[in-house]
Amino acid sequence: MLLFLCIRIFRYETMKHNLCRTLLLFAGVFLFATIDAHFKTTPQSPVHITETDELVYKSYPNGDRIPDFSFCGYRQSEYPIPWVDAKVYVPVVDGDATGLIQQALNYVASLPMEPDGFRGAVQLAPGNYELKGKLLMRADGVVLRGSGCHKNGGTVLRALGPMKDELIRVLGYNNAKTEDTIHIAGQYVPVNATVIPLKQTATLKVGDKIRIVRPSTAGWLSVLGTDRLGNEQEYNFSKWTPGRHDMVWERTVVAVTSESITIDVPLTMSLDPKYGGGYILPLSWTGRINNVGIENLCCDSEYDHTNLKDENHRWQAITFNHVKDGWVRRVEAHHFAGSAVMVLEGAMQVTVEDCKFLYPVSEIANHRRYAFHTLGQLTLFQRCYSEEGYRDFTVGVAVPGPNAFVQCHSERPYSFSGSTGGFSNGILMDKITVSGGIIQLGYRDMADQGAGWVAANSMCWQGRASQTHCVTPPTAHNWAYGMWTQPFGNGHYELSHTFVKPESFFYAQLAARMGKSSMEEKKIFVYTTDETTKPTPEYAHWMSVQSLKPDMRMDVWIDSMIVKYPLEITQNNAPLLNEVNWRPEKEKHVVMAEPLQVKNGWIVRGNHILINGTYFRKNIPGTTGWQGKGSLSQFVPGRTGTGYTEEPDSVAQVLLLSGAHVLHHRTGLWYERRRNDHERNMHADAEVWAPFNEMPYSRSGQGEAQDRLSKYDLNKFNPWYWNRLKRFVDVADRDGLVLLHDHYNQHNIIEEGAHWCDYPWRSANNINQLGFAEKTVFSGDKRVYMAEQFYDITRPVIREYHSKFIRQSVNVFHDNNGVVHSIGLEYTGPLNFMNFWLEEVNACDNHQLVALTATKDVQDSVLKDKKHTSMVDVIDIRQWHYRADGTLYEPQGGVSLALRQHARLIDPGTVSCASVYRAVREYRCKYPDKAVVYNGSTIRVPRNAMNWAIFMAGGSFAKIPPIDELPVYEKASSFSPIDRQTDMDTQWVMGAVGKGYLGYCVKNEINLDLMGDRETYKVFWIDPDKGTVIKEDGSVRGGGKVILKAPAESSICFLQL
């Protein structure tokens, strides 16, 4: 028996270290036969471990079984990560190296693809490279390689600057296209199935890429109970709704019959016809890149050493998206706020190995310190280590599997590893240690905006954790074998508190599939010590000696593997960049748009009137909304694109494509989305919900605000927030756009108490001692009345901080002109604060255009005051209007009521085209040197008539469509409304003698008096909704009155010289 047990030990050990097999043999250690009982399963177990350590699966009655996870990783783990020859060598340089390394990456990307699928590697030298920007890898077959991953003696990429994005972004092109739906036959397809029955297969062939979709139907959500999450909230943002948790697997067809297809990788959920079954979408994706790697370097983020919760620095070291077959190996990430590696939803078959996440700097809160995180498919994280993370080894919400974590170690985490929510499936946690934390495959209820059942058909194998949450969710399974843990939940637990064989479930499955062992099995750390309660004296003595040294941890094991299996790093005669026959493309000369100005009462760039209407059925990009969702200040860690962190130039591009010119920005009501429930309590923890709406101020790292992050410092502005606005305006000045910049969001200080709860100015939320009473009095435990205190500039401290903020809001754009400043769209505050705001803005050099947004009494007082009216460029009619019956609706300023509260006291009535026209025209006539915009009450009327009434009265930023075929808005910049030719019931006319005319024809004809005009004009009729020319109607000559027949009622008539 001794010989048999020693052979077992010999089989599973992989290197000589403090527990080497030689010492075990010669120390005379006896392992008792009774231990074998711990290794026993039965043939009825979901997976049965035989006497020869083979795995035999037992299917459930419906055909489900434990899935095969072994397809995860680079090239489905069937091939080792290759060594790629360097094609260019980049030495360490003084100063910012971003451009130099990027040029080297671009050079290798320009090389032809070699037969092995690679173009070559960029080789970096040992030493420190400073990077003020990020590196972008967008081509197949390119590898970025350093000369060592340790900070001392290796290659260090030091990320500088206050950006919150990643240091290295590996990003293909999201041009995936799907074809017509192919329906799956109406029968149950079990977990781990590879054969998919179809109603017809004629269009599919071997090698086709497909998406398999399992819809999240109402019936399925009802069975899960997740359609009822958060039903007791005042505002429910937690419950699952049909379509939001669809599972979409990417697979390749490997066989086709007349009734079915076979796919390359098994499904990790069933397709049940009771819950919508599933369907297939043939897929083509030419922009996804392949064979991309990053290896053998250290990424280090600069941060504020006086604030260990600083977040004004880099968040992710590396992200992957729209990539297939990639890797990150032997990379350390130091001081990042977010992740070492984040694999996003467009990536698959990515391996991350021998990597560490160390010394993170951030708030201790959700969406930070996600050390190794995946939203992709078939990703493999192995031999990775993290310290003081939050969620170290995690899968995102509603992620289809499989995804595997093998031999990973989380030391002193603040939260859990596992799945964050949404029925993510096919997760393998294999030999995972979470020291002081949780492995989460359970049920999280409303957390993270409705995480619900977080995992399905997922496995924990031979792990260590303080707690393991493993449940059996409706319609699925979860399993846990050989776990040293406190078990929670009703999942299938077996062989708990025991070391099981095989050591790695992943590599046992891979060996079974491939028919041979992987060389990676040699890198498995084997547990060789004994749990026996009857140790021999010799064994006790031997273990006492071993206890003089610390236990083996994964960070040390990773280092030993790097030493044992070194990468041969040489310059390999790779040339320097200046020695290769390649030159980067020259930067194109940028032509800036004409300056923004008020001319002839219009807001223009050059001679073009700026509008805020769109092409037919196009949308203006979102601005910061009431619930903290927006375009410029919205931040989702590691995620970019619509609905996530939107790049300012992308927002500008969407605005251009919409046809509009104006992006309206205001700060959100609160930083994170838990406050959407409108409760007024301090939150129970820092489990904040994304997307985040960044505030203008930075956090201090001190104390706890109401959201349980640290308090704000109103003396420190958030550089990320202001940089985003600045970057947009830089693009706006190039492309002819405008930022309408609200300085304040009055919603924070009046009406709903939740709006004040997390506001940076609240005393509970900052370190600056503004003197607002705490705890705040909420009327009826609901309403807040803070306006009088907030606007009270007789208090020096309040005046000081308002002054700082207003000047920051202007001076950040000191070299721009594409900004219109407004105090805020809801401003109903007092006259003295409005005058103060105008004076502060005016004190800033090059302060761009200034809009006067207020109640009518405040507006009129400012405009009558010679000093302050000179500070106003634009009159914004927003808080008042003429009713359709001619009476005036004018709430008073400075009475601590919000717009909606005023409207509940005084009937606003309804407006008409005539009443709106009257308001704009009245102020254009009174103040001809100023522009007028109308953002007050409107109603929907046919043919866009109300918005055309605003424009025809002389209003800028009107919501009327672009007119690409004719220079209407260029010509109209010299026009003025013609009152004597305007009859609100029949036609509205503007023009200029000798230059042209524009009319909105209410009926079926328009009457124009051209008595004083001798020019001849071409006549065009334009659709008022679409902005398209519907008829060219010859020409007319001036000198008399003309009647022009309209092709349809409510058409635009344009007379062009």
FILO-386526 format. One record per residue (C-alpha): residue in one letter; x, y, z. Coordinates in steps of 0.5 Angstrom, whole numbers, plus 500, padded with zeros to 3 digits. Each point is the difference from the previous one (the first is absolute). Layout:
<atoms>
AXYZ ...
</atoms>
This chain:
<atoms>
M500500500 L506505502 L503499493 F493501496 L499507504 C507502499 I498499492 R494504501 I504506503 F506499495 R494500494 Y497507502 E507504503 T502505494 M507503503 K505500506 H498505505 N499499508 L495494499 C504496495 R499493499 T507498502 L499503507 L493496501 L503494498 F506500504 A497503506 G496494501 V493503499 F494495500 L494502497 F494496502 A496495496 T493503503 I502507497 D497497493 A493500503 H500507499 F501500493 K494495498 T494502496 T495496498 P498499493 Q493503502 S504507501 P500505494 V507499499 H503493503 I508500501 T502493498 E506496504 T504502494 D498508501 E496500494 L494504499 V493496499 Y494505499 K493498502 S494504496 Y494502504 P493498497 N500505495 G507499497 D503506504 R507498502 I506504503 P503504494 D507499497 F504506502 S506498496 F499504494 C502507503 G506503499 Y505502494 R498496494 Q495496505 S506497504 E502496494 Y507503498 P505504505 I501507500 P505501494 W506504500 V500505495 D507503497 A501508501 K500504494 V502507504 Y503502506 V498506504 P505503505 V499504506 V499507499 D499506504 G493503501 D494498497 A501493496 T493499498 G501503493 L506496499 I497493502 Q494501496 Q504501494 A503494501 L494496501 N497504494 Y506498496 V500492502 A492501498 S502502493 L505494499 P497494496 M497494503 E504494501 P498493499 D499499507 G495506501 F505505503 R503506497 G505501506 A502502507 V502507502 Q505499505 L501505506 A507501504 P501499507 G498507504 N495505501 Y495503495 E496506501 L493500497 K496506500 G495496495 K497493499 L503495495 L495497495 M501494496 R495499495 A503495495 D501492499 G506497502 V504505504 V503499507 L502505505 R506497504 G504503506 S507497503 G497498507 C494501504 H503502506 K500507502 N508500502 G504497493 G494499496 T496505495 V495505503 L495504497 R499505504 A493504499 L500507501 G494505501 P493500502 M496496495 K496494503 D500496494 E505494498 L508500499 I499495494 R494499496 V500494496 L494502495 G497497494 Y495503496 N492498501 N497499494 A497493501 K494499496 T495494500 E495497495 D493498500 T498496507 I500492499 H495497505 I502495505 A496494500 G495500506 Q503495504 Y504500506 V508501499 P503498507 V506504503 N507497497 A496499493 T504501494 V495497495 I495505499 P493498496 L498505495 K493501496 Q505500494 T507500499 A501502492 T503506501 L506498505 K506497498 V506497504 G505506502 D494505501 K500505506 I494500503 R496503506 I496496504 V495504504 R496498506 P494505501 S499503507 T492499500 A495503505 G498492501 W507499502 L501506504 S494498504 V503493502 L506504502 G496505504 T505505498 D494504496 R498502507 L507503503 G499506503 N493501500 E499503506 Q505506498 E497507498 Y504500494 N501493497 F507499497 S501493502 K495495497 W502496494 T496501494 P499496493 G506500496 R505503504 H503494503 D500496493 M506495499 V504501494 W506495499 E504500494 R502493497 T503497493 V496495497 V504493499 A495496497 V493500496 T494495499 S493501497 E498501507 S505503505 I507503500 T506499505 I504505503 D507500502 V499502508 P494498504 L494504502 T501502508 M492501500 S494496498 L496503494 D493498503 P494501495 K495501507 Y504507500 G501502493 G505495498 G505503496 Y503502493 I506501496 L503506496 P505499495 L506504501 S505504496 W505504504 T506503496 G502505505 R502496505 I507499501 N504493502 N507498503 V501506504 G505500506 I503504506 E505497504 N506501505 L499507502 C498504506 C494505500 D500505505 S495506501 E503507503 Y495502506 D500505505 H504498506 T496504505 N494497499 L500492500 K492500497 D502505494 E497498494 N502505495 H505496497 R500493495 W494495502 Q502494495 A507498498 I497496494 T494499497 F498495494 N494501496 H498497493 V506495500 K500493499 D506496502 G504505504 W504499507 V503504505 R506497504 R505501505 V497507502 E500504506 A495506501 H502505506 H496505503 F494500495 A493502502 G496494496 S503494497 A507497498 V496497494 M493501498 V497495494 L494504497 E494497497 G503500493 A506495502 M500493500 Q506495501 V504504504 T505497505 V503504506 E505497503 D506501506 C497507501 K500504506 F495506503 L504504505 Y500506505 P493502497 V498508501 S493502500 E494500504 I498494504 A494499496 N496496494 H502500493 R507502503 R506495501 Y497494495 A507497499 F498495495 H493501497 T497497494 L494502496 G502496494 Q500492498 L505494501 T505505504 L505496504 F503503506 Q505496503 R506501505 C498507502 Y500504507 S497506503 E501503506 E495505504 G495500494 Y493500500 R497495495 D506497498 F498494495 T493502497 V496499494 G495505499 V492501499 A497495496 V506497496 P500494496 G505494502 P504497501 N505504503 A506497505 F504502506 V505495501 Q506501506 C498507502 H501503507 S496506503 E504503506 R496504505 P494502495 Y495505502 S494496496 F499494497 S503496494 G495496495 S494503496 T498507501 G493498498 G495499494 F500492499 S507500498 N501493498 G506495499 I505503505 L505496503 M504502506 D505494500 K505500506 I498507502 T503503506 V496506503 S503502507 G495504504 G495500495 I494497496 I499495494 Q494503497 L495495496 G494502504 Y494505500 R501507501 D493503500 M500507498 A507501501 D504503494 Q493503497 G497493500 A506495500 G495494502 W502493499 V507502498 A503493497 A497494497 N503493498 S507502503 M505496504 C504502506 W506494500 Q505499506 G500508502 R501504507 A496505502 S497503506 Q493499497 T497497494 H493501498 C498495495 V493499499 T495496495 P496506496 P494498497 T501497493 A507499501 H506497505 N506501503 W505496503 A506500506 Y505495501 G506499504 M499507503 W503502507 T495506502 Q494501504 P494498495 F494504498 G494498496 N497494497 G505499494 H503493500 Y505499505 E505494500 L506498503 S501507504 H506501504 T504495496 F505500495 V498497494 K503497494 P501502494 E503506503 S497504494 F493499497 F502504494 Y506497498 A497493502 Q494502495 L505502495 A504494500 A494496499 R498504494 M507500497 G502493502 K507503503 S502504506 S502507499 M506503501 E497505505 E498494505 K508501502 K498507502 I495497505 F501501507 V499494504 Y497499507 T505495503 T499501507 D495495504 E494502504 T500493504 T498501508 K505494501 P507503498 T506496501 P506503505 E504501494 Y495503496 A498505506 H508502500 W500501493 M494504500 S503504506 V506502495 Q496502494 S496505505 L506504501 K499502493 P494503497 D495496496 M501500492 R495506497 M498501493 D505506499 V506496502 W498494496 I499505494 D507503501 S503493500 M496498494 I503506497 V507498502 K499492498 Y497502493 P503506498 L499504494 E506501496 I500508499 T506502495 Q500506496 N500495494 N503505495 A494504500 P501506497 L498507503 L494504498 N504505496 E504494497 V494497496 N497502493 W494503503 R497507502 P494501503 E494504497 K501507500 E495504505 K494503496 H500508500 V494501504 V495506498 M496503505 A493502500 E498508500 P500503507 L494500504 Q496506500 V494504500 K499504494 N493503497 G497497506 W502493498 I504495504 V505498494 R507497498 G502505494 N493501497 H497493502 I494501505 L501494505 I494496501 N498494504 G496496496 T502494497 Y499496494 F493496499 R500495506 K507501502 N501501508 I505505503 P505496504 G498500508 T502506504 T500499508 G493498502 W497500506 Q501493502 G508501499 K500497493 G504504495 S505501495 L506504502 S500499507 Q498493501 F505495502 V500492499 P507497502 G503497494 R494501496 T500505494 G494501495 T493502500 G497499507 Y507499503 T506505500 E499504494 E506503497 P499508499 D502499492 S495494499 V494505504 A502505495 Q499495494 V494498502 L497507501 L503502493 L496494497 S494502503 G500506497 A500504506 H505505503 V499501507 L502495506 H497502506 H504498506 R498500508 T502496506 G496495502 L496499506 W505495504 Y506496499 E497493499 R494497499 R497497507 R498507501 N495499494 D495497505 H499507503 E502498507 R503505505 N504495504 M507499501 H502494496 A502494504 D506499496 A504502494 E497495495 V499505495 W497499494 A502502493 P500504495 F503505504 N499508499 E506503502 M499507504 P505506499 Y503499506 S505495502 R500495506 S504502506 G502493503 Q497502507 G494498503 E494497497 A494504496 Q493497500 D502495494 R505497505 L506503495 S505505503 K498507501 Y501505494 D505506501 L497506496 N506503500 K503494495 F496500493 N499493497 P505500494 W497495496 Y493503500 W503507498 N505497495 R494496497 L496507499 K506503497 R502495495 F492500497 V501508499 D507499497 V496495495 A494505500 D505506498 R502495494 D494498498 G495506501 L496497506 V499503507 L500498507 L494503504 H503500507 D495500506 H504502506 Y495498505 N495495500 Q495503505 H496493501 N505499505 I498505505 I492500499 E495496500 E501492501 G505499506 A504494496 H503506496 W503503505 C502493504 D507499496 Y501507497 P507502501 W498507504 R497496505 S504501507 A499492501 N504499493 N506505500 I505502505 N500507499 Q495503505 L495504496 G496500506 F493497498 A497496505 E500493501 K496496501 T496503494 V493501502 F496497495 S492502499 G496494501 D506496500 K500501493 R501508497 V506504501 Y500508500 M508502500 A499505494 E501506505 Q506498503 F503498494 Y499506496 D502504507 I506504497 T500505506 R504494504 P507500498 V501493500 I494499495 R502506496 E508497499 Y498493498 H495503495 S505504497 K505495500 F495495496 I498505495 R507502498 Q502493499 S494499496 V502506495 N507500501 V501492498 F498503493 H505506500 D502498493 N494498497 N494504497 G494494499 V497501507 V493503502 H500501507 S494500504 I499500508 G495494499 L494498496 E496500507 Y502506503 T495503504 G504504505 P501507502 L502506496 N506501504 F503493499 M499501492 N504507500 F505497505 W501494495 L500505494 E505504503 E505494502 V499497492 N502507498 A506500504 C503494496 D504502494 N497497493 H494498504 Q496498493 L492501500 V496501506 A493498500 L495503505 T495495502 A495502506 T493501502 K497506496 D501505506 V507499501 Q502500492 D496506499 S504504506 V507497497 L498503493 K498507503 D506500504 K506504495 K505496504 H498493500 T496500493 S507502497 M502493503 V495496496 D500497493 V494496500 I493500503 D498493502 I492500500 R499494505 Q496501506 W494504498 H496501493 Y494503497 R494496501 A496498493 D494505503 G506506500 T500500508 L507499503 Y503494504 E506503504 P502497507 Q504504504 G507499502 G503500507 V495496503 S503493501 L495497495 A502495495 L497501493 R495494501 Q498503507 H498506497 A496497495 R496497505 L498506503 I499504494 D497497494 P505500494 G495500495 T501498493 V504503494 S499501493 C505502494 A497507500 S502500508 V507497499 Y501505494 R498506504 A505499506 V506499495 R498506496 E499504506 Y507499502 R503500494 C497507499 K502503506 Y507497500 P502500493 D508499502 K498494504 A498493497 V494496503 V499493501 Y493497502 N500494505 G494501503 S493497500 T498497493 I495495498 R500495494 V497502494 P500498492 R506501496 N504503505 A497506500 M501503507 N508499499 W500504493 A496505504 I506501505 F504500494 M496505496 A500505506 G507500500 G502495505 S506496499 F502493502 A493498498 K498493499 I499500493 P503495495 P507501496 I499502493 D506497496 E497502493 L500507501 P504505504 V494502503 Y503502507 E506503497 K495505496 A495501506 S506503504 S499506497 F492500500 S496503505 P492498502 I496505496 D494502504 R496503495 Q500493495 T499496506 D493497502 M500495505 D494496497 T503500493 Q507501499 W506502504 V506504496 M507502501 G505503495 A504506497 V499504494 G505498495 K502494504 G494495500 Y494498504 L498494504 G492499502 Y496494504 C494499496 V494498505 K495499494 N501499493 E503506497 I505506502 N499507499 L507504499 D500508499 L507501496 M498507498 G507503503 D504494497 R502500493 E504493500 T498493497 Y499494504 K500493500 V494497503 F501493504 W495497505 I503496506 D497495504 P499503507 D501493504 K506497495 G503506498 T500497493 V498504493 I494498498 K499504494 E504505496 D495505498 G503504494 S502508502 V497506502 R502507498 G499506506 G497507499 G493497502 K495496504 V501492498 I495494502 L504494500 K496493501 A502495505 P501493498 A497498507 E497504506 S506502505 S506500495 I506504500 C501505494 F507502499 L502506495 Q507499498 L504506496 
</atoms>
